[in-house]
Amino acid sequence: MSKAEILGNIRHGLKRGEASQEQKQAVINRINAHTRNLVPQRAQLPHEEQVALFIAMATEAAAEVYQLESINEVPQICANWLKEHNISSLVTASDASILALDWNSVSDLSCEQRVAQVGDAASLTSSFAGIAETGTLMLHSGKDSPTTLNFLPDNHFVILKRSDIVGPYEDAWQRLRDKTQGDLPRTVNMITGPSRSADIEQKLQMGAHGPKDLIILLIND
């Protein structure tokens, strides 16, 4: 069932017709005039301290953080990590920054740009922002970055620029609104550490609903 059909059924159940132009404009005005929530004090920091907080919080959430001087170091870091874990293949997003990397410089690693499939061991994506207050990554879907890459493979590498780290969630959402001019992407994922669950017998299981390992490649940019 399409979104239009679902919303149509809801209107029918409420015995309402399609919204008038005035009603639609009122909703748009309300969205554009959104107010910010209270921002935790720990997120109200100078940028370098936000970066340090992000690293601390991401590490506490069981993510691995590698600090790199240049994005050009990414292929070798990925290759080294994967070799240590007996993995020889990597699927990646196809955004310009990843396509520009020299994957031929690393041996014994098969690299493909495509959507992730069941059985893929590792993926590499870029991220839109890092949120310092909880060590969270913000990623969004797009033609160059399918969401399957974030969840299907057991090991997820994520490129994050230091300049894209913000303090609170409110700043990350505002950056996304500014970038998209209100035309938000279909999916926005907030990722804090690798997937885990303690639903069964209160025992922590890593990789319950997604990657077992989250490796953040923090670029000095």
VOPAGU-2260 file (C-alpha; in pm, 1 decimal, decimal comma):
REM VOPAGU-2260
SITE   aa  ch    i         X         Y         Z
SITE  MET   A    0       0,0       0,0       0,0
SITE  SER   A    1     135,3     342,2     -96,2
SITE  LYS   A    2     177,1     634,7     141,4
SITE  ALA   A    3    -102,6     818,5     -40,9
SITE  GLU   A    4    -338,4     526,0      16,5
SITE  ILE   A    5    -246,2     502,1     385,4
SITE  LEU   A    6    -303,5     873,3     441,2
SITE  GLY   A    7    -624,8     853,4     239,0
SITE  ASN   A    8    -753,0     578,1     466,3
SITE  ILE   A    9    -668,1     784,6     773,1
SITE  ARG   A   10    -859,2    1086,2     630,9
SITE  HIS   A   11   -1153,5     862,2     551,4
SITE  GLY   A   12   -1151,5     723,4     907,1
SITE  LEU   A   13   -1145,2    1076,3    1048,1
SITE  LYS   A   14   -1418,4    1179,0     801,6
SITE  ARG   A   15   -1197,9    1454,8     664,1
SITE  GLY   A   16   -1123,5    1555,3     309,7
SITE  GLU   A   17    -791,0    1661,7     166,8
SITE  ALA   A   18    -635,1    1955,9     350,3
SITE  SER   A   19    -697,7    2299,1     201,7
SITE  GLN   A   20    -411,4    2512,9      78,9
SITE  GLU   A   21    -445,0    2727,6     390,7
SITE  GLN   A   22    -418,8    2423,4     617,1
SITE  LYS   A   23    -115,7    2294,4     427,6
SITE  GLN   A   24      52,2    2635,2     457,4
SITE  ALA   A   25     -21,4    2643,8     830,9
SITE  VAL   A   26     161,9    2312,2     872,0
SITE  ILE   A   27     458,0    2436,0     666,1
SITE  ASN   A   28     475,5    2753,3     874,6
SITE  ARG   A   29     470,1    2552,3    1195,2
SITE  ILE   A   30     751,6    2325,2    1075,4
SITE  ASN   A   31     963,7    2619,2     961,2
SITE  ALA   A   32     911,4    2794,3    1294,0
SITE  HIS   A   33    1017,6    2494,7    1502,6
SITE  THR   A   34    1177,8    2580,2    1835,4
SITE  ARG   A   35    1488,3    2415,5    1974,2
SITE  ASN   A   36    1470,4    2188,0    2274,9
SITE  LEU   A   37    1686,5    2243,5    2579,0
SITE  VAL   A   38    2048,4    2164,1    2495,6
SITE  PRO   A   39    2246,6    1965,8    2756,8
SITE  GLN   A   40    2528,3    2167,8    2906,7
SITE  ARG   A   41    2783,9    1901,9    2816,4
SITE  ALA   A   42    2712,6    1967,6    2447,0
SITE  GLN   A   43    2766,3    2345,5    2478,3
SITE  LEU   A   44    3141,9    2333,0    2422,7
SITE  PRO   A   45    3404,7    2481,9    2191,1
SITE  HIS   A   46    3448,0    2268,5    1880,9
SITE  GLU   A   47    3770,5    2094,6    1983,8
SITE  GLU   A   48    3609,3    1990,5    2310,5
SITE  GLN   A   49    3306,9    1865,8    2116,1
SITE  VAL   A   50    3542,9    1646,1    1913,0
SITE  ALA   A   51    3701,6    1508,1    2229,9
SITE  LEU   A   52    3358,1    1441,1    2379,5
SITE  PHE   A   53    3242,9    1265,0    2062,9
SITE  ILE   A   54    3546,0    1034,2    2070,5
SITE  ALA   A   55    3494,4     957,7    2439,8
SITE  MET   A   56    3123,0     886,5    2402,7
SITE  ALA   A   57    3163,4     677,9    2084,1
SITE  THR   A   58    3437,1     472,6    2249,2
SITE  GLU   A   59    3220,6     422,1    2558,3
SITE  ALA   A   60    2948,7     290,0    2326,8
SITE  ALA   A   61    3194,7      23,1    2201,5
SITE  ALA   A   62    3282,5     186,7    1867,8
SITE  GLU   A   63    3643,4     186,1    1747,6
SITE  VAL   A   64    3775,1     531,2    1655,2
SITE  TYR   A   65    4077,2     582,7    1428,1
SITE  GLN   A   66    4204,0     939,0    1393,1
SITE  LEU   A   67    4347,8     998,8    1045,0
SITE  GLU   A   68    4525,9    1299,8     902,6
SITE  SER   A   69    4386,7    1245,6     553,0
SITE  ILE   A   70    4096,6    1061,9     392,9
SITE  ASN   A   71    4355,9     903,3     163,1
SITE  GLU   A   72    4457,0     680,0     455,8
SITE  VAL   A   73    4115,2     512,4     458,2
SITE  PRO   A   74    4187,3     224,3     212,5
SITE  GLN   A   75    4494,3     107,4     403,0
SITE  ILE   A   76    4326,3     133,3     744,0
SITE  CYS   A   77    4028,8     -68,3     615,8
SITE  ALA   A   78    4256,4    -326,0     452,4
SITE  ASN   A   79    4464,7    -370,0     769,5
SITE  TRP   A   80    4158,2    -410,3     992,7
SITE  LEU   A   81    3989,6    -654,1     756,9
SITE  LYS   A   82    4305,1    -863,7     715,8
SITE  GLU   A   83    4331,7    -893,8    1095,2
SITE  HIS   A   84    3975,4   -1026,5    1098,4
SITE  ASN   A   85    4022,3   -1261,4     799,7
SITE  ILE   A   86    3790,7   -1062,5     572,3
SITE  SER   A   87    3885,3   -1002,7     209,0
SITE  SER   A   88    3590,5    -806,5      67,0
SITE  LEU   A   89    3432,8    -466,6     123,8
SITE  VAL   A   90    3119,5    -304,9     -18,5
SITE  THR   A   91    3106,3      73,4     -20,4
SITE  ALA   A   92    2883,2     368,0     -88,5
SITE  SER   A   93    2941,7     540,8    -420,7
SITE  ASP   A   94    2963,4     903,0    -308,4
SITE  ALA   A   95    3240,2    1111,4    -462,3
SITE  SER   A   96    3471,6    1108,1    -160,3
SITE  ILE   A   97    3483,6     726,4    -151,3
SITE  LEU   A   98    3507,8     681,7    -528,1
SITE  ALA   A   99    3809,7     915,7    -531,3
SITE  LEU   A  100    4009,2     687,4    -298,1
SITE  ASP   A  101    4287,7     470,0    -440,7
SITE  TRP   A  102    4165,9     118,3    -368,6
SITE  ASN   A  103    4427,2     -25,2    -606,5
SITE  SER   A  104    4690,5      71,1    -350,3
SITE  VAL   A  105    4580,9    -208,5    -117,4
SITE  SER   A  106    4631,9    -572,6    -205,6
SITE  ASP   A  107    4419,0    -876,9    -127,4
SITE  LEU   A  108    4103,0    -668,6     -83,5
SITE  SER   A  109    3802,8    -688,7    -315,3
SITE  CYS   A  110    3611,2    -359,9    -315,6
SITE  GLU   A  111    3269,8    -305,0    -477,4
SITE  GLN   A  112    3030,5      -8,5    -489,1
SITE  ARG   A  113    2675,4    -140,8    -456,0
SITE  VAL   A  114    2390,3    -202,0    -215,1
SITE  ALA   A  115    2468,4    -445,1      64,4
SITE  GLN   A  116    2340,5    -801,5      46,6
SITE  VAL   A  117    2292,0   -1077,3     301,9
SITE  GLY   A  118    2631,2   -1235,9     361,6
SITE  ASP   A  119    2842,3    -924,4     302,8
SITE  ALA   A  120    3105,2    -905,2     575,4
SITE  ALA   A  121    3195,8    -535,7     574,1
SITE  SER   A  122    3078,8    -200,7     441,3
SITE  LEU   A  123    3211,3     153,6     417,2
SITE  THR   A  124    3000,5     470,6     412,7
SITE  SER   A  125    3040,3     839,8     478,3
SITE  SER   A  126    2839,2    1016,2     748,3
SITE  PHE   A  127    2659,2    1348,4     748,7
SITE  ALA   A  128    2741,6    1449,7    1105,5
SITE  GLY   A  129    2872,6    1333,6    1440,5
SITE  ILE   A  130    2682,4    1430,9    1757,1
SITE  ALA   A  131    2911,0    1488,2    2053,1
SITE  GLU   A  132    2661,1    1461,5    2337,4
SITE  THR   A  133    2612,9    1087,0    2278,7
SITE  GLY   A  134    2887,7     988,0    2032,9
SITE  THR   A  135    2621,7     931,9    1766,4
SITE  LEU   A  136    2659,9     926,8    1387,7
SITE  MET   A  137    2393,8    1079,2    1162,3
SITE  LEU   A  138    2367,5     911,3     822,0
SITE  HIS   A  139    2099,5     959,7     560,9
SITE  SER   A  140    1993,4     764,1     256,9
SITE  GLY   A  141    2048,6     875,3     -99,4
SITE  LYS   A  142    2127,7     742,5    -444,4
SITE  ASP   A  143    2497,7     724,7    -351,0
SITE  SER   A  144    2449,5     574,5      -4,9
SITE  PRO   A  145    2185,5     300,9      30,8
SITE  THR   A  146    2075,1     232,4     386,7
SITE  THR   A  147    2145,4    -141,1     348,6
SITE  LEU   A  148    2515,1     -59,8     391,6
SITE  ASN   A  149    2446,2      61,2     745,6
SITE  PHE   A  150    2279,9    -255,3     872,7
SITE  LEU   A  151    2336,0    -575,7     671,9
SITE  PRO   A  152    2715,1    -632,3     697,2
SITE  ASP   A  153    2859,8    -741,4    1031,8
SITE  ASN   A  154    3131,5    -473,7    1019,9
SITE  HIS   A  155    3062,6    -109,1     935,5
SITE  PHE   A  156    3333,7     147,7     858,2
SITE  VAL   A  157    3216,2     509,8     867,2
SITE  ILE   A  158    3408,9     815,3     748,0
SITE  LEU   A  159    3351,6    1125,9     960,6
SITE  LYS   A  160    3520,3    1464,8     925,2
SITE  ARG   A  161    3611,8    1649,0    1245,0
SITE  SER   A  162    3448,5    1960,8    1096,7
SITE  ASP   A  163    3116,7    1771,3    1077,1
SITE  ILE   A  164    3100,7    1709,6    1451,5
SITE  VAL   A  165    2843,0    1918,7    1637,5
SITE  GLY   A  166    2746,3    1938,5    2003,0
SITE  PRO   A  167    2373,1    1858,4    2034,1
SITE  TYR   A  168    2119,9    1675,8    1817,4
SITE  GLU   A  169    1948,8    2007,7    1744,3
SITE  ASP   A  170    2255,5    2133,1    1557,0
SITE  ALA   A  171    2276,2    1816,1    1347,9
SITE  TRP   A  172    1910,3    1843,5    1244,0
SITE  GLN   A  173    1952,7    2212,0    1162,8
SITE  ARG   A  174    2251,5    2132,2     939,4
SITE  LEU   A  175    2042,3    1872,4     757,9
SITE  ARG   A  176    1751,2    2115,1     711,9
SITE  ASP   A  177    1989,9    2379,5     579,3
SITE  LYS   A  178    2153,7    2135,8     336,3
SITE  THR   A  179    1829,9    1994,8     200,1
SITE  GLN   A  180    1630,0    2319,5     213,1
SITE  GLY   A  181    1355,6    2130,0     393,1
SITE  ASP   A  182    1343,4    1846,1     139,1
SITE  LEU   A  183    1457,8    1585,2     390,1
SITE  PRO   A  184    1594,0    1246,6     275,5
SITE  ARG   A  185    1375,2     937,5     285,4
SITE  THR   A  186    1570,0     785,1     575,8
SITE  VAL   A  187    1786,5     933,4     850,8
SITE  ASN   A  188    1976,4     686,5    1070,4
SITE  MET   A  189    2120,0     766,4    1412,3
SITE  ILE   A  190    2390,4     513,9    1500,9
SITE  THR   A  191    2552,1     495,6    1844,3
SITE  GLY   A  192    2804,1     214,0    1863,0
SITE  PRO   A  193    2753,9    -135,5    1719,1
SITE  SER   A  194    2417,4    -307,2    1736,6
SITE  ARG   A  195    2336,2    -479,9    2063,9
SITE  SER   A  196    2049,1    -622,6    2263,8
SITE  ALA   A  197    1996,9    -766,4    2612,4
SITE  ASP   A  198    1634,5    -867,5    2555,5
SITE  ILE   A  199    1706,4   -1238,6    2593,8
SITE  GLU   A  200    1781,6   -1341,6    2953,8
SITE  GLN   A  201    1940,8   -1001,0    3018,5
SITE  LYS   A  202    2253,9   -1115,0    2833,9
SITE  LEU   A  203    2420,4    -860,0    2606,8
SITE  GLN   A  204    2439,8    -979,8    2246,9
SITE  MET   A  205    2641,6    -776,9    1996,8
SITE  GLY   A  206    2517,2    -752,2    1639,9
SITE  ALA   A  207    2158,4    -834,5    1730,2
SITE  HIS   A  208    2000,0    -602,1    1473,6
SITE  GLY   A  209    2298,6    -478,5    1272,2
SITE  PRO   A  210    2679,3    -464,5    1268,6
SITE  LYS   A  211    2881,7    -629,5    1544,4
SITE  ASP   A  212    3161,8    -377,9    1492,1
SITE  LEU   A  213    3144,0      -4,7    1419,9
SITE  ILE   A  214    3472,6     151,0    1308,7
SITE  ILE   A  215    3475,4     530,2    1285,7
SITE  LEU   A  216    3744,1     681,9    1063,0
SITE  LEU   A  217    3777,5    1034,8    1196,5
SITE  ILE   A  218    3942,4    1258,0     936,4
SITE  ASN   A  219    4135,7    1570,7    1035,2
SITE  ASP   A  220    3939,3    1796,0     804,2
